[in-house]
Amino acid sequence: MRKFSRKRDPRKALLRGLAESLILHEKIQTTEAKAKELRPYIEKLITKAKKQTLASQRSLLKLFSNNIVKKLFVLSDKYADRQGGYTRIIKLAPRGTDAAKMARIEFV
């Protein structure tokens, strides 16, 4: 697990924020390391949303707002017959300022 030079709570908040942006916009551009760390996190969220139960909805509402959870349930309908692999990571050119490896993560 990558730590991103952060303690546990700020790291969890970073992943939650990235996941929120990905769910809302369906693709985001970020560093390659953050995209690779976000992938299993978002896949687990979609798998949980695919269950379409009240319990799964409540557990997702602990993490995200109501409109994010609704969008997540809509996205999970799209992947009902898929057994994982809901996202793809596309490597991009390095960032100009600090030459950090960049990537786009998007839903398939």
Secondary structure, DSSP 8 states (H G I E B T S, - for coil): ---TT--HHHHHHHHHHHHHHHHHHSEEEEEHHHHHHHHHHHHHHHHHHHT--HHHHHHHHTTS-HHHHHHHHHHHHHTTT--S--EEEEE----TTT---EEEEEE-
